[in-house]
């Protein structure tokens, strides 16, 4: 009986510690990212697009990368699909030819910040400087002047939404239900099952072509494109998806 009591006490202590850690982490997250909840309901942030046709937008963050991006481009070409790549400035500078290839193959390039530093996007002045720096770099290397912005980590400094609109940027997040957290490298079949089970026209799907090993992402993409094409879906850039909304296609 004594052994059982000790185990129960130990279990209670462990559970209490885990709860305290969870609360501490949540407090840190909301202090570090104070507009996390508000950003979910911001009317000027694009997460899903209302369309009448079967069309979705695949997006890729954190590239360009000579392994991940090129492998993804190969799969997109195989399925005659277009996508939007939210590029990081330091990566563009490191791999300019990969960035150019994305543009040459008809894909859209978005702005994911020059340094991909979350804290930068907690300060409006620093965030705008980072955005403009990356915009100029991407334009000089690819010829595209990105007007789609996805702040790193979804961080939004106070006033960034309004300032982005003034500078002609559209802030693009993603369909919350379709975030498979591919950066954690879950098995491709599990990611594909989740996406296919929850797919709806007008969704924006988020993946990563940089920031690590992307074999599972590439396999997930291949499976999803093959299955969705059979179901009659089109794979378009975000700008094309927005044009469909405006024309109610």
C-alpha positions as CSV (number, residue, x, y, z in Angstrom):
1,X,0.0,0.0,0.0
2,X,2.9,2.3,0.9
3,X,4.4,1.8,-2.6
4,X,1.0,2.7,-4.2
5,X,0.8,5.9,-2.1
6,X,4.3,6.9,-3.2
7,X,3.5,6.3,-6.8
8,X,0.3,8.3,-6.6
9,X,2.2,11.2,-4.9
10,X,4.9,11.0,-7.6
11,X,2.2,11.0,-10.3
12,X,0.5,14.0,-8.8
13,X,3.8,15.9,-8.6
14,X,4.7,15.1,-12.2
15,X,1.2,16.2,-13.4
16,X,1.5,19.4,-11.4
17,X,4.9,20.1,-12.9
18,X,3.7,19.4,-16.4
19,X,0.7,21.8,-15.9
20,X,2.9,24.5,-14.5
21,X,5.3,24.1,-17.5
22,X,2.3,24.3,-20.0
23,X,1.0,27.4,-18.3
24,X,4.5,29.0,-18.4
25,X,4.9,28.2,-22.1
26,X,1.5,29.6,-22.9
27,X,2.3,32.8,-21.0
28,X,5.6,33.1,-22.8
29,X,4.0,32.6,-26.1
30,X,1.3,35.3,-25.6
31,X,3.8,37.7,-24.1
32,X,6.2,37.1,-27.0
33,X,3.4,37.1,-29.6
34,X,0.8,39.4,-28.0
35,X,-1.5,39.6,-31.1
36,X,-1.7,35.8,-31.7
37,X,-5.4,35.6,-30.9
38,X,-6.2,38.9,-32.5
39,X,-4.5,37.9,-35.8
40,X,-6.8,35.0,-36.2
41,X,-9.8,37.3,-36.6
42,X,-8.1,40.2,-38.5
43,X,-10.3,40.9,-41.5
44,X,-7.5,42.0,-43.8
45,X,-5.4,38.8,-43.4
46,X,-5.9,36.3,-46.2
47,X,-6.4,32.7,-44.9
48,X,-9.0,31.2,-47.2
49,X,-10.5,32.5,-50.4
50,X,-14.1,32.3,-51.5
51,X,-14.2,30.6,-54.9
52,X,-16.8,28.6,-56.7
53,X,-14.4,26.4,-58.6
54,X,-12.2,23.6,-57.3
55,X,-9.0,25.4,-56.8
56,X,-6.4,25.6,-54.0
57,X,-3.1,27.3,-53.4
58,X,0.0,25.4,-52.3
59,X,2.5,27.6,-50.5
60,X,6.1,27.0,-49.4
61,X,8.1,28.9,-46.8
62,X,11.7,29.4,-45.8
63,X,13.4,28.8,-49.2
64,X,14.9,28.9,-51.6
65,X,16.9,25.8,-50.9
66,X,18.9,23.8,-53.4
67,X,17.5,20.5,-52.2
68,X,14.0,21.2,-51.0
69,X,13.0,23.8,-53.5
70,X,14.3,22.0,-56.5
71,X,12.7,18.7,-55.5
72,X,9.3,20.5,-55.0
73,X,9.7,22.3,-58.4
74,X,10.1,18.9,-60.0
75,X,6.9,17.5,-58.4
76,X,4.9,20.7,-59.3
77,X,6.1,20.4,-63.0
78,X,5.1,16.7,-63.0
79,X,1.5,17.6,-62.1
80,X,1.4,20.9,-64.1
81,X,0.7,22.8,-60.8
82,X,1.6,26.4,-59.9
83,X,2.4,27.5,-56.3
84,X,3.5,30.4,-54.2
85,X,7.0,30.5,-52.6
86,X,7.4,32.8,-49.6
87,X,11.2,33.4,-49.7
88,X,13.6,34.5,-47.0
89,X,16.1,37.2,-48.0
90,X,19.2,35.5,-46.6
91,X,18.3,32.4,-48.6
92,X,17.7,34.3,-51.8
93,X,21.1,35.9,-51.5
94,X,22.7,32.5,-50.8
95,X,20.9,30.7,-53.6
96,X,19.9,33.3,-56.3
97,X,19.8,30.8,-59.1
98,X,17.2,28.7,-57.3
99,X,15.1,31.8,-56.8
100,X,15.4,32.6,-60.5
101,X,14.3,29.1,-61.4
102,X,11.2,29.4,-59.3
103,X,10.3,32.6,-61.2
104,X,11.2,31.1,-64.6
105,X,8.9,28.1,-64.1
106,X,5.9,30.5,-63.6
107,X,5.5,30.3,-59.8
108,X,4.7,33.3,-57.6
109,X,7.2,34.6,-55.1
110,X,6.1,36.1,-51.8
111,X,7.9,38.0,-49.1
112,X,8.8,36.0,-45.9
113,X,11.2,38.6,-44.5
114,X,14.9,39.2,-45.0
115,X,16.2,37.7,-41.8
116,X,13.3,35.4,-40.7
117,X,13.6,36.8,-37.2
118,X,10.4,36.6,-35.1
119,X,11.3,39.5,-32.8
120,X,11.8,41.8,-35.7
121,X,8.1,41.5,-36.4
122,X,7.2,42.6,-32.9
123,X,8.4,46.1,-33.8
124,X,6.7,48.0,-36.7
125,X,9.7,50.0,-37.8
126,X,12.0,47.0,-37.8
127,X,9.4,44.8,-39.6
128,X,8.9,47.3,-42.4
129,X,12.6,47.7,-42.9
130,X,13.0,43.9,-43.1
131,X,10.1,43.6,-45.6
132,X,11.4,46.4,-47.9
133,X,14.9,45.0,-47.8
134,X,13.7,41.6,-48.9
135,X,11.3,43.0,-51.5
136,X,14.2,44.9,-53.2
137,X,16.4,41.9,-53.1
138,X,13.8,39.5,-54.6
139,X,13.0,42.0,-57.3
140,X,16.7,42.5,-58.3
141,X,17.3,38.8,-58.6
142,X,14.0,37.4,-60.0
143,X,12.3,40.3,-61.6
144,X,9.3,39.8,-59.5
145,X,8.3,42.5,-57.0
146,X,6.5,40.5,-54.3
147,X,3.3,42.0,-53.0
148,X,2.3,39.0,-50.9
149,X,3.7,39.0,-47.3
150,X,3.8,36.2,-44.8
151,X,5.4,37.4,-41.6
152,X,7.8,34.8,-40.1
153,X,5.8,32.8,-37.6
154,X,2.7,34.8,-38.3
155,X,4.1,37.6,-36.0
156,X,2.3,40.9,-36.4
157,X,3.6,44.1,-34.8
158,X,0.9,46.6,-33.9
159,X,0.0,48.6,-37.0
160,X,1.7,46.1,-39.4
161,X,-1.6,45.1,-41.1
162,X,-2.5,48.8,-41.8
163,X,1.0,49.8,-42.9
164,X,1.2,46.8,-45.2
165,X,-2.0,47.9,-46.9
166,X,-0.6,51.4,-47.4
167,X,2.5,49.9,-49.0
168,X,0.4,47.7,-51.3
169,X,1.1,44.3,-49.5
170,X,-1.4,41.6,-48.9
171,X,-0.7,39.6,-45.7
172,X,-1.3,35.9,-46.3
173,X,-1.5,33.3,-43.6
174,X,-2.9,29.8,-44.3
175,X,-6.0,27.7,-43.8
176,X,-5.6,26.8,-40.1
177,X,-7.0,23.3,-40.5
178,X,-4.5,22.5,-43.2
179,X,-1.3,23.1,-41.3
180,X,0.4,19.7,-41.1
181,X,3.5,21.1,-39.4
182,X,5.6,19.5,-42.1
183,X,8.7,21.2,-40.6
184,X,8.5,18.5,-37.9
185,X,8.8,15.9,-40.6
186,X,5.7,13.7,-39.8
187,X,5.3,10.8,-42.2
188,X,4.1,11.8,-45.6
189,X,1.1,9.4,-45.6
190,X,-0.1,11.0,-42.4
191,X,0.2,14.5,-43.8
192,X,-1.5,13.6,-47.0
193,X,-4.4,11.9,-45.2
194,X,-5.0,15.0,-43.1
195,X,-5.0,17.3,-46.1
196,X,-7.2,15.1,-48.3
197,X,-9.7,14.6,-45.5
198,X,-10.1,18.4,-44.9
199,X,-9.7,19.8,-48.4
200,X,-12.1,22.5,-49.6
201,X,-12.0,24.9,-52.6
202,X,-10.2,28.2,-51.8
203,X,-7.9,26.8,-49.2
204,X,-4.3,28.0,-48.8
205,X,-2.0,25.1,-47.8
206,X,1.3,25.7,-46.0
207,X,4.5,23.7,-46.4
208,X,8.2,24.4,-46.2
209,X,10.8,24.1,-48.9
210,X,13.7,25.3,-46.7
211,X,14.8,25.1,-43.1
212,X,15.7,21.4,-43.1
213,X,15.3,18.0,-44.7
214,X,12.2,18.0,-46.8
215,X,11.7,14.5,-48.2
216,X,8.4,13.9,-46.3
217,X,7.1,17.3,-47.6
218,X,8.0,16.3,-51.2
219,X,6.3,13.0,-50.9
220,X,3.2,14.5,-49.3
221,X,3.0,17.1,-52.2
222,X,3.2,14.4,-54.8
223,X,0.4,12.3,-53.2
224,X,-1.9,15.2,-52.7
225,X,-1.5,16.6,-56.2
226,X,-2.1,13.2,-57.8
227,X,-5.3,12.6,-55.8
228,X,-6.7,16.1,-56.0
229,X,-6.2,16.3,-59.7
230,X,-8.4,13.2,-60.1
231,X,-11.0,15.0,-58.0
232,X,-10.9,17.9,-60.5
233,X,-8.9,20.4,-58.5
234,X,-6.7,23.1,-60.0
235,X,-3.5,24.2,-58.3
236,X,-2.9,28.0,-58.6
237,X,-0.9,30.8,-57.1
238,X,-2.5,32.9,-54.4
239,X,-2.8,35.9,-56.8
240,X,-4.8,33.7,-59.2
241,X,-7.0,32.5,-56.4
242,X,-7.7,36.1,-55.4
243,X,-8.6,36.9,-59.0
244,X,-11.1,34.0,-58.9
245,X,-12.7,35.5,-55.8
246,X,-13.0,38.9,-57.4
247,X,-14.6,37.4,-60.5
248,X,-16.5,34.7,-58.6
249,X,-15.2,32.0,-60.9
